Every structure is written in C-alpha cells, then in structure tokens.
Amino acid sequence: MEPDAGDPGIARAGAAVAARRRELDIKQRNLAKYKIINAGALIAFEKGRSWPRERTRAKLEEVLQWPAGTIASIRYGGSVPGAAPEPPADEGAASLIIGAVEVAMKTFGAAIESLPPDDDPEFGDRVTVILADLRKLETLVARAAQRSRGTADVVLALRTVRRCYDDLMFRAAASPGATLGQRLYAARRRANLSAAETANAAGLPAGLVDAVEAGESAGDADTATLNALIASLDG
C-alpha cells in the first residue's frame, strides 16, 4: 500500500470499493484468505488513507467484477460502474460449487505433493494427468461463475483453481521432460500474452495454442513455428 492520506480521489475510490464489496457480499476475511488484500490494508484503502499498488488493484477489480483500470479511473474522476448485477439464480447451487472446489483443491494439493522429483521419468505422465483434471475443473467453475452473477465467492474459487493450474504448468514447463504445450504456456504467460495473441503472433489458427497447451499434438510445421516463438519470447 502507498500512504497518501488526504487525497479526495483515494477517498472516493475507497468508498466505491467498499460499496461494491457490500453489494456483492464479499467479506474482508475472504479477500485475505485468497490473498487479494489483507484486512488492514483494505480498511485503510476504503477509508481513503492509502492507495493499493497496481497489482492489488487489478486483483480487486477482478473480484469486484469491474473492468481493468476502474479503481484508478474512479480516483481521477471517472464514473463508478452502475447498479448491482442480477442476483444469482440459485444461491444454493453456488454454495455447492464452492464447497466442491474446496474439496477438489485439497485432493489436487495432495496429488501435487505426492509428485516425484521433476527429473523423475514418471513426473511427466503424472503431472499431465493432474493438469488435465485441473483444466476440466476450471471449465466447470468458469461456467458457474458466468451463471452466478453477484456471487463473488465463485469468482474467488475460480481464481484459486487457475492459480493452482498456473503454478503447476510453470513447474512442468521447467522440468526436463516438458511438453511443447507446457513450454508454450509458460513462455506466453511470462510475456503477458493471451492464447489468441500468441496464435496471432505465430500466424497460426486461434484455437491451436489452446489445443497444444491442453496436450494435443501439432504438425511438424506448426511445432517448428511454436518452438521458434517460444525461443523468441524467452530470448
């Protein structure tokens, strides 16, 4: 947090965040639990006493379901996004999803903990299975998040799944037996590129990057193109 007491723009932005958080029923403890922002820093910001760093603001905007840059815009006079989204059609279903994700992540945590060393011959096959299951879970939770407007805990659960997947893909990409898809994912993420942007940079079909990262094979020419792109991004 950056101390900046007395700036009316910060007070305005903090008040807007506090109102939006109450609107979505997002608890301080959940923001701290999912490492978005700790309670003390959040209170200081919402009371206009300090200004969060850019990365923290981006995390808050994701959870508050605001476009990137909204908090800074409000500070400098921009409008506060409109009314609350429609309530979720089935709050009970959202609660079930959140509970299921918590159980699933404990299972994934145990599976990741039991992986052999990264240079073990079995590591590649075992990590690939876990990653495939994480992708399936991410797809299910992402769909639930779209249907559960106003249920911020579902968004937080989705963030947890994606963070786990991200960390494991980077670990797999650094292993001796890393696949093309794993290395591609790590390279583009380090470059802050989306899958679509990466495909465009390589002059390849938009869906090919997603497919390769999901473990599907590519033709010789496409493989060569992607390897060259990885080298360029990591260069």
Secondary structure, DSSP 8 states (H G I E B T S, - for coil): -EE-TT-HHHHHHHHHHHHHHHHTT--HHHHHHTTS--HHHHHHHHTTSEE--HHHHHHHHHHTT--TTHHHHHHTT-----S-----S-HHHHHHHHHHHHHHHHHHHHHHHT---TTSTTHHHHHHHHHHHHHHHHHHHHHHHHHSTT-HHHHHHHHHHHHHHHHHHHHHHTSTT--HHHHHHHHHHHTT--HHHHHHHHT--HHHHHHHHTT----HHHHHHHHHHHHHHH-
